Amino acid sequence: MEEGVSMIPGLSRVRVLRSWGGVMDMSMDGSPIISHTPIGNLYLNCGWCYGGFKATPASGWCFAHLIARDEPHPVARFLRLDRFQRGYAIDERGAGPQPNLH
């Protein structure tokens, strides 16, 4: 901030409560998607909601397993993309698959 103010003095008067830049990728049930897709050789590791950065090592392990073997790792077996089509949304908090409750 100090360097920014030295270049643009007007920054010293800026007050920021909070900010966000970018898209928040969140699945409908708030749980991640680690899955292959109907398109050959296209895999997804997304929808992590608020805590994805904490689960990166485990998701990487599961994702590598999926890509190498083309089958989900046992830990991530319920995190398939087609769970929404099949009606098997993950309900971890008893809140249901409603985005306004996450």
C-alpha positions in Angstrom: 0.0 0.0 0.0 2.9 2.3 0.8 4.3 1.9 -2.6 1.0 2.5 -4.2 0.4 5.7 -2.3 3.9 6.9 -3.3 2.9 6.5 -6.9 -0.7 7.6 -6.6 -1.2 9.8 -3.6 -5.0 9.7 -3.9 -5.0 6.1 -2.8 -4.4 7.2 0.8 -8.0 8.3 1.0 -9.5 5.1 -0.3 -11.4 3.0 2.3 -12.1 -0.6 1.4 -14.4 -2.8 3.5 -14.0 -5.9 1.4 -13.5 -6.8 -2.2 -13.6 -9.7 -4.6 -12.3 -10.1 -8.1 -13.3 -13.0 -10.1 -15.9 -15.8 -10.3 -16.8 -18.0 -7.3 -17.1 -21.4 -8.8 -19.6 -23.3 -6.6 -21.7 -26.3 -7.4 -25.4 -26.4 -6.6 -24.9 -28.5 -3.5 -21.7 -26.7 -2.4 -19.6 -29.9 -2.8 -16.8 -30.2 -5.4 -16.9 -32.0 -8.7 -14.0 -34.4 -9.4 -15.2 -36.3 -12.5 -14.8 -37.1 -16.1 -17.2 -35.6 -18.6 -19.1 -36.9 -21.5 -16.4 -35.4 -23.7 -13.5 -37.8 -24.1 -10.3 -36.9 -22.1 -12.0 -33.9 -20.5 -11.9 -34.0 -16.7 -13.2 -31.6 -14.1 -11.9 -30.5 -10.7 -14.1 -27.6 -9.7 -17.0 -26.3 -7.7 -15.1 -26.1 -4.5 -17.1 -23.3 -3.0 -15.4 -21.6 -0.1 -12.8 -24.2 1.1 -11.1 -25.4 -2.0 -7.7 -24.0 -1.2 -7.6 -26.1 2.0 -8.4 -29.3 0.1 -6.0 -28.9 -2.8 -3.5 -31.7 -1.8 -6.3 -34.3 -1.5 -8.1 -33.1 -4.6 -4.9 -33.3 -6.6 -4.4 -36.8 -5.4 -7.9 -37.8 -6.3 -7.8 -36.0 -9.6 -4.5 -37.6 -10.6 -6.0 -41.0 -9.8 -9.0 -40.3 -11.9 -6.9 -39.2 -14.9 -4.5 -42.1 -14.6 -7.1 -44.8 -14.2 -10.2 -43.2 -15.7 -12.1 -44.2 -12.5 -12.8 -42.1 -9.4 -10.7 -42.5 -6.4 -12.7 -44.1 -3.5 -12.5 -40.9 -1.5 -14.1 -38.9 -4.4 -16.5 -41.5 -5.7 -19.6 -39.5 -4.8 -18.2 -36.3 -6.4 -19.2 -37.2 -9.9 -20.6 -34.6 -12.3 -23.6 -36.7 -13.2 -24.9 -36.7 -9.6 -27.1 -33.7 -10.4 -28.6 -35.5 -13.4 -29.2 -38.6 -11.3 -30.6 -36.7 -8.4 -27.9 -37.5 -5.9 -26.8 -34.1 -4.6 -24.5 -34.3 -1.6 -26.3 -32.9 1.5 -23.4 -32.5 4.0 -25.1 -30.0 6.3 -28.7 -31.1 6.0 -29.4 -27.9 4.2 -30.3 -29.4 0.8 -29.1 -28.5 -2.6 -30.2 -24.9 -2.6 -27.5 -22.3 -3.4 -29.2 -19.7 -1.2 -28.5 -21.8 1.9 -24.7 -22.1 1.4 
